[in-house]
Amino acid sequence: MTRLAKRSPARWLPWVVLGALVAGALAVGTSGGSAGRQSIDHRVERVARDVRCPQCSGQSAADSDAETAVAVRATIRQQVEQGRTDGQIKRYLADRYGQDILERPPATGVAGLVWALPVVGFVLALTGLAFAFRRWKAQGLGSGPTEEDRRLVEEARGG
């Protein structure tokens, strides 16, 4: 019987389900969807938190009282009242002020590598560990002391 024939779906099915749940949770957590209708003030505040103050360093447009931050919030409010989505508003501001105004860079193109590479590295590391553990198990490593191990211990004890 081959190694693949010995494996039953009951062994790998939980891992597939876990992977699907993690992927689903990541998709839901990173989506820009909003639950229900929100007040204009709430939306302006939320979008302004994702946008940097063009004049200040280290502050969002929501936290700053600088004239440019007030102007950015007014622009956001105008865009919200025109029915634009959060993504459209952020694109408008990025076109007007440059990509540096966004607190989080877009996850597309080269900038997307910043978001994707750590995840890919983590998955590859887990896969490598799984293969290593499987190889060690197949070689009998970790299954208990060998006769050679017992002999070395007896020698070290002086017996």
C-alpha positions in Angstrom: 0.0 0.0 0.0 1.4 3.4 -0.9 1.7 6.3 1.6 -1.1 8.2 -0.1 -3.4 5.2 0.0 -2.9 5.0 3.8 -4.1 8.6 4.4 -7.8 9.0 5.0 -9.8 12.1 4.3 -10.4 12.3 8.0 -6.7 13.2 8.6 -6.5 16.2 6.2 -10.2 17.3 6.1 -9.9 19.4 9.4 -6.8 21.2 7.9 -8.7 22.0 4.7 -11.7 23.3 6.8 -9.3 25.4 9.0 -7.7 26.9 5.9 -11.0 27.8 4.4 -12.1 29.4 7.7 -8.9 31.4 8.0 -9.2 32.5 4.3 -12.9 33.5 4.9 -12.0 35.4 8.0 -9.2 37.3 6.2 -11.6 38.1 3.3 -14.3 39.5 5.6 -11.8 41.3 7.8 -10.1 43.1 4.9 -13.2 43.9 2.9 -14.2 47.6 2.8 -17.9 46.8 3.2 -19.9 48.6 5.8 -22.8 47.1 7.8 -25.9 49.2 7.3 -26.3 52.9 6.7 -24.1 55.2 8.7 -24.4 58.8 9.5 -22.5 61.3 7.4 -20.5 62.4 10.4 -19.5 58.8 11.2 -18.4 58.1 7.6 -16.4 61.4 7.4 -14.7 60.5 10.6 -13.9 56.9 9.4 -12.5 58.1 6.1 -10.6 60.9 7.7 -8.9 58.4 10.0 -7.6 56.5 7.0 -6.1 59.7 5.5 -3.0 61.6 6.7 -3.0 65.3 7.4 -1.1 66.9 4.5 0.5 69.4 6.7 1.2 67.5 10.0 3.5 64.6 10.5 2.1 61.5 12.1 -1.5 62.6 12.4 -4.6 61.6 10.6 -6.9 64.2 9.0 -9.4 63.2 11.7 -7.0 64.0 14.6 -5.5 67.3 13.3 -6.8 70.8 13.6 -4.5 72.2 10.9 -6.2 74.1 8.1 -5.3 71.5 5.5 -6.8 68.7 7.7 -10.0 70.8 8.1 -10.1 71.2 4.3 -9.6 67.5 3.7 -12.5 66.7 6.1 -14.7 69.2 4.2 -13.7 67.5 1.0 -14.6 64.1 2.4 -17.9 65.4 3.7 -18.7 66.9 0.2 -17.8 63.6 -1.4 -19.9 61.6 1.1 -22.9 63.9 0.5 -22.5 63.3 -3.3 -22.9 59.5 -2.6 -19.3 58.4 -3.3 -18.0 55.3 -1.7 -15.1 55.3 0.8 -12.8 53.8 -1.9 -13.8 56.5 -4.4 -13.2 59.3 -1.8 -9.7 57.9 -1.0 -8.8 57.6 -4.7 -10.0 61.2 -5.2 -7.8 62.4 -2.3 -4.8 60.3 -3.5 -5.1 61.8 -7.0 -5.3 65.3 -5.5 -2.6 65.0 -2.8 -0.6 61.9 -3.9 -0.5 58.3 -2.6 1.3 59.4 0.6 -1.9 60.9 2.0 -3.3 57.4 2.5 -2.5 55.8 5.9 -2.5 52.4 4.3 -1.0 52.0 0.9 -3.2 50.2 -1.7 -2.7 46.5 -1.8 -2.2 46.3 -5.5 0.9 46.2 -7.7 4.3 46.5 -6.1 2.7 47.9 -2.9 0.7 44.7 -2.7 3.9 42.8 -2.1 4.3 44.5 1.2 1.0 42.9 2.3 1.4 39.6 0.5 5.0 38.6 1.1 4.8 38.1 4.9 1.7 35.9 4.5 3.4 33.9 1.8 6.5 33.5 3.9 4.5 32.4 6.9 2.6 29.8 4.8 5.9 28.5 3.3 7.5 28.2 6.8 4.5 26.2 8.1 4.7 24.0 5.0 8.4 23.4 5.5 7.8 22.5 9.2 5.0 20.1 8.3 7.3 18.3 5.8 10.2 18.2 8.3 8.0 16.8 11.0 6.6 14.2 8.6 10.1 13.2 7.5 11.3 13.0 11.1 8.3 10.8 12.0 8.9 8.5 9.0 12.6 8.1 10.0 11.6 7.2 13.6 13.0 10.3 15.1 11.2 11.3 18.3 9.8 7.8 18.7 11.8 7.1 21.8 15.4 6.3 22.7 17.4 3.9 20.6 19.7 1.2 21.9 22.6 3.5 21.1 21.0 6.2 23.3 20.5 3.8 26.1 24.2 2.6 25.9 25.4 6.2 26.0 23.3 7.0 29.0 24.6 3.9 30.9 28.2 4.9 30.0 27.6 8.4 31.3 26.2 7.1 34.5 29.3 5.1 35.0 27.7 1.8 34.6 
